[in-house]
Amino acid sequence: MEKIKYSVLIPVYNVEKYLPECLDSILNQTYPRFEAIIIDDGSTDGSGYICDRYAEYDSRFKVYHQTNEGIMMARRTGILKASGEYCFFLDADDYYDIFLLEKIDDFLQKSKCDMIFFNMKLVYTNKEKKYPRIGIHTNMCTNREALEKLFENNTLFSVVTKAVKRELLLDLADKIFIPINHCEDLLQTFSLLLNSNNIGILEEHLYYYRIRKRSLVHTTSVSKIKEVLETESYIIDRMQTENIITNKEIENHEGFVLNNFLENVFKLNCEHMRWKEHIESLKEVFLIENIKKINTKKNRKKVKKYNFIRLWLLMKGYYRLLFIIDRILYVIKCILQICKNEQAYA
């Protein structure tokens, strides 16, 4: 029996509508030496039944049912159950290009790597959109080069656009696959990069990321904003301690974090809460210690213009005015989205 080279890990929770397309994209891979490790994380719809049917049809599909523990712990279970040399992470509402494994294998025949980055396409209801280039202009790089780009390109954040040596994942499983709710991909990617040597870059769009949110913005909360800031600050501190980046690069990263914080303030203002709860939430997030640390004159220059206005209103304590402006912006975005949808179906 041939040794399995690739393990695709798929956490599943209540996605019966999208799951067949996801699993078919693995079943139809042109490269045959793989296993699909499916973790049914306590699904209450028909997802578990669908998983079992694929396992009955093809022995390369292995299903494990567990009580609901969240995506991080489901991924950890998958790592422990896997036997391939490299692991992939596939979300159950997304899917692969059928040539993904073949192209990764062709790449590895020429270059030995601890990790390989590839790119993604965003899948909307009526269109697909290529994600921006990874931004590393060689097919191989060091972990330092990749870490320097970490805050510049969201493609680098996600573990779903990476193939990772399983032995590396096993070494870090108890440290990075932990039950946290927000910014988990950034923490995982940072830790994996920090412990990798050779990193491959395959600038092809092989992962299809489904946009299926009903609203224009992802939901957020004060606790989520705090957790994201703590993770981002931890990463910047570690990069500084490890002498991975210069002070100038740290300033650039802090500018990114500050801008990202202000984007989350907009999302917070789009949440359905009472007026007074909004005002109290805005006061609370602006007093977060990590924001005080990075809200410097130099970092403010790196913030996008519309977010600079948002920051200025926060600094002046004009919370009600900021809330009103953001709600108007949200309504305008909704109207524009409706117009686009009407044009698409016309």
C-alpha positions in Angstrom: 0.0 0.0 0.0 1.4 3.4 -1.0 2.2 5.8 1.8 -0.3 8.7 2.1 1.4 12.0 1.3 -1.4 14.5 1.9 -4.1 14.8 4.6 -7.0 17.2 4.0 -8.6 18.1 7.3 -12.2 19.3 7.2 -14.0 20.4 10.3 -17.8 20.2 9.7 -20.6 21.9 11.6 -24.1 22.3 10.2 -23.2 23.0 6.6 -25.3 20.4 4.8 -26.1 22.8 2.0 -22.5 23.3 1.0 -20.8 20.1 2.1 -21.3 17.9 -1.0 -19.5 20.5 -3.2 -16.7 20.7 -0.7 -16.2 16.9 -0.5 -16.6 16.5 -4.2 -13.7 18.9 -4.8 -11.5 16.5 -2.8 -13.0 13.3 -4.3 -12.3 14.6 -7.8 -8.6 15.6 -7.2 -6.4 14.6 -10.0 -3.7 13.4 -7.5 -4.8 10.2 -5.8 -2.5 9.7 -2.8 -4.5 11.6 -0.1 -6.8 11.0 2.8 -9.7 13.3 3.8 -10.0 13.5 7.6 -13.5 14.8 8.3 -14.3 16.0 11.9 -18.1 16.2 12.4 -18.1 18.7 15.3 -21.5 17.8 16.7 -23.6 18.8 13.7 -27.4 18.8 14.3 -28.4 18.9 10.6 -27.7 16.3 8.0 -24.0 17.0 7.7 -23.0 14.0 9.7 -25.0 11.7 7.4 -23.4 13.2 4.3 -19.9 12.7 5.8 -20.7 9.0 6.5 -22.0 8.5 2.9 -18.7 9.7 1.4 -16.7 7.5 3.8 -18.8 4.5 2.7 -18.2 5.4 -1.0 -14.4 6.0 -0.8 -12.0 4.5 1.8 -9.8 7.6 1.6 -12.5 9.5 3.5 -12.4 9.0 7.2 -15.1 10.4 9.5 -14.8 11.2 13.2 -17.9 12.4 15.1 -17.4 14.4 18.3 -19.4 16.8 20.5 -19.2 20.4 19.5 -15.9 21.9 20.6 -15.3 24.6 17.9 -13.3 24.7 14.7 -9.9 25.1 16.5 -10.3 21.9 18.5 -11.8 20.1 15.5 -8.7 21.0 13.5 -6.5 19.7 16.3 -8.4 16.4 16.3 -7.7 16.2 12.6 -4.0 16.7 13.0 -3.8 13.9 15.6 -5.8 11.5 13.3 -3.9 12.4 10.1 -1.1 10.2 8.7 0.0 12.3 5.6 3.4 14.0 5.3 1.6 17.3 4.7 -1.7 18.6 6.0 -4.2 21.0 4.4 -7.1 22.8 6.1 -10.4 23.0 4.2 -13.5 24.7 5.7 -16.6 22.7 4.9 -18.5 25.5 3.1 -15.5 26.1 0.8 -13.9 23.9 -1.9 -10.7 23.2 -3.9 -9.6 23.5 -7.4 -9.4 19.8 -8.5 -5.8 20.3 -9.5 -4.7 21.6 -6.1 -2.9 18.4 -4.8 -1.3 17.7 -8.2 0.1 21.2 -8.4 1.4 21.1 -4.8 3.0 17.7 -5.5 4.7 19.1 -8.7 6.0 22.0 -6.6 7.4 19.7 -3.9 9.2 17.5 -6.5 11.3 20.5 -7.3 11.6 22.2 -3.8 11.5 20.8 -0.3 9.5 23.0 2.1 8.1 23.1 5.6 5.1 25.1 4.3 3.6 26.1 0.9 1.4 29.2 0.4 -1.1 29.2 -2.4 -3.9 31.7 -3.2 -7.7 31.8 -3.2 -10.7 33.0 -5.1 -13.6 34.7 -3.3 -16.9 33.1 -4.4 -20.0 35.3 -4.3 -23.5 34.4 -5.2 -23.1 35.4 -8.8 -19.4 35.9 -9.4 -15.8 34.9 -8.4 -13.0 37.3 -7.6 -9.3 36.5 -7.4 -7.6 37.5 -4.2 -4.7 39.9 -4.5 -1.2 38.4 -5.1 0.6 37.1 -2.1 3.3 39.7 -2.6 6.4 37.5 -2.3 8.0 37.5 -5.8 10.0 34.3 -5.6 8.9 30.7 -5.4 10.8 30.2 -2.2 11.4 32.4 0.8 12.6 32.4 4.4 10.4 32.6 7.4 11.7 36.2 8.0 10.6 37.3 4.6 7.2 35.8 5.1 6.8 37.3 8.6 7.6 40.7 7.2 4.7 40.4 4.9 2.3 39.0 7.5 0.4 42.2 8.3 0.5 43.5 4.7 -1.5 40.7 3.1 -4.5 39.0 4.5 -3.8 36.0 2.3 -0.9 35.1 4.6 -3.2 35.0 7.7 -5.3 32.0 6.9 -4.2 28.4 7.4 -6.6 27.3 4.6 -4.3 28.6 1.9 -1.3 26.6 3.2 0.1 23.1 3.1 2.1 22.4 6.3 4.3 19.5 7.3 2.4 17.4 9.8 5.4 17.0 12.1 5.5 20.8 12.5 1.8 20.8 13.3 2.2 18.1 15.9 5.0 20.0 17.6 2.8 23.0 18.0 -0.7 21.5 18.3 -1.1 22.0 22.0 0.2 25.7 21.7 -1.8 27.0 18.8 -4.8 24.8 18.3 -6.5 26.0 21.4 -10.2 27.1 22.1 -10.0 30.8 21.2 -12.7 32.5 19.2 -11.0 35.3 17.2 -7.9 36.0 15.3 -7.0 32.3 15.5 -5.7 32.0 11.9 -3.2 34.9 12.5 -1.9 33.2 15.7 -1.5 29.9 14.0 0.2 31.2 10.9 2.6 33.3 12.9 3.6 30.4 15.1 4.0 28.1 12.1 6.2 30.7 10.2 8.3 31.3 13.3 9.1 27.5 13.4 9.6 27.0 9.6 12.7 27.2 7.6 11.9 26.9 3.9 8.6 28.3 2.6 7.3 27.7 -0.9 5.1 30.2 -2.8 2.7 28.9 -5.4 1.0 32.0 -6.8 -2.1 30.2 -8.1 -5.7 30.6 -7.0 -6.6 27.1 -5.9 -8.8 27.6 -2.9 -12.4 28.8 -3.3 -13.6 30.8 -0.3 -17.3 31.2 -0.2 -18.8 34.5 0.9 -22.1 33.6 2.4 -22.6 36.3 5.0 -26.0 37.9 4.8 -24.8 41.3 6.0 -22.1 43.5 4.5 -19.9 43.3 7.5 -19.0 40.4 9.8 -20.4 40.7 13.3 -18.2 41.9 16.1 -18.2 42.7 19.8 -16.1 44.4 22.4 -14.8 41.1 23.6 -13.8 40.1 20.0 -12.0 43.4 19.4 -10.1 43.0 22.7 -9.1 39.4 21.8 -8.0 40.4 18.3 -5.9 43.3 19.7 -4.3 41.0 22.3 -3.3 38.5 19.6 -1.9 41.2 17.2 0.0 42.9 20.1 1.4 39.5 21.2 2.7 38.8 17.7 4.3 42.2 17.3 6.0 41.8 20.7 7.3 38.4 19.7 8.6 39.6 16.4 10.4 42.4 18.2 11.9 40.0 20.8 13.1 37.6 18.1 14.6 40.5 16.2 12.6 39.5 13.1 11.6 43.1 12.2 13.1 46.5 12.5 11.6 49.4 14.5 10.4 50.9 11.2 8.6 47.6 10.3 7.1 47.5 13.8 5.6 51.0 13.2 4.1 49.8 9.9 2.5 46.8 11.6 1.2 48.9 14.4 -0.4 51.2 11.8 -2.1 48.2 10.3 -3.4 47.1 13.7 -4.7 50.6 14.4 -6.4 50.7 11.0 -7.9 47.3 11.5 -9.2 48.3 15.0 -11.0 51.3 13.4 -12.6 48.9 10.8 -13.9 46.9 13.7 -15.3 50.0 15.3 -17.4 50.5 12.1 -18.6 46.9 12.4 -19.4 47.5 16.0 -21.5 50.5 15.1 -23.5 48.3 12.6 -24.5 45.8 15.4 -28.1 45.8 16.6 -27.9 47.3 20.1 -29.6 50.0 22.1 -28.3 53.5 21.6 -26.8 53.7 25.1 -25.1 50.3 24.7 -23.4 51.5 21.5 -22.1 54.6 23.3 -20.8 52.5 26.2 -19.2 50.0 23.8 -17.4 52.8 22.0 -16.1 54.3 25.2 -14.9 50.8 26.3 -13.0 49.9 23.2 -11.2 53.2 23.0 -9.9 52.7 26.5 -8.3 49.3 25.7 -4.7 49.4 26.8 -3.3 48.1 23.5 -5.0 51.0 21.6 -3.5 53.6 24.0 -0.1 52.1 23.2 -0.3 52.2 19.4 -2.4 55.4 19.0 0.7 57.6 18.3 1.2 60.4 15.9 3.4 58.3 13.6 0.9 55.4 13.5 -2.1 57.8 12.9 -0.4 58.9 9.7 -0.6 55.3 8.4 -4.4 55.1 8.9 -6.7 55.4 5.9 -8.4 58.8 5.7 -11.9 57.7 6.5 -10.6 55.8 9.5 -8.6 58.8 10.6 -11.9 60.7 10.8 -13.3 57.9 12.8 -10.3 58.0 15.2 -10.5 61.7 15.5 -14.1 61.5 16.6 -13.2 58.8 19.2 -10.4 60.9 20.5 -12.7 63.9 20.9 -15.3 61.8 22.6 -17.9 62.4 19.9 -19.4 59.0 20.2 -22.9 59.8 19.2 -21.8 61.6 16.1 -19.5 58.7 15.1 -22.4 56.2 15.7 -24.7 58.3 13.5 -22.1 58.6 10.7 -21.3 54.9 10.6 -25.0 54.0 10.6 -25.6 56.3 7.6 -22.6 54.7 5.8 -24.0 51.3 6.5 -27.4 52.2 5.0 -25.6 53.6 1.9 -23.6 50.4 1.5 -26.8 48.3 1.8 -28.5 50.4 -0.9 -25.5 50.1 -3.2 -25.4 46.4 -2.7 -29.1 46.0 -3.5 -28.5 48.1 -6.7 -25.6 45.8 -7.7 -27.7 42.7 -7.1 -30.6 44.1 -9.2 -28.2 44.8 -12.0 -26.7 41.3 -11.8 -30.1 39.7 -12.1 -31.5 42.1 -14.7 
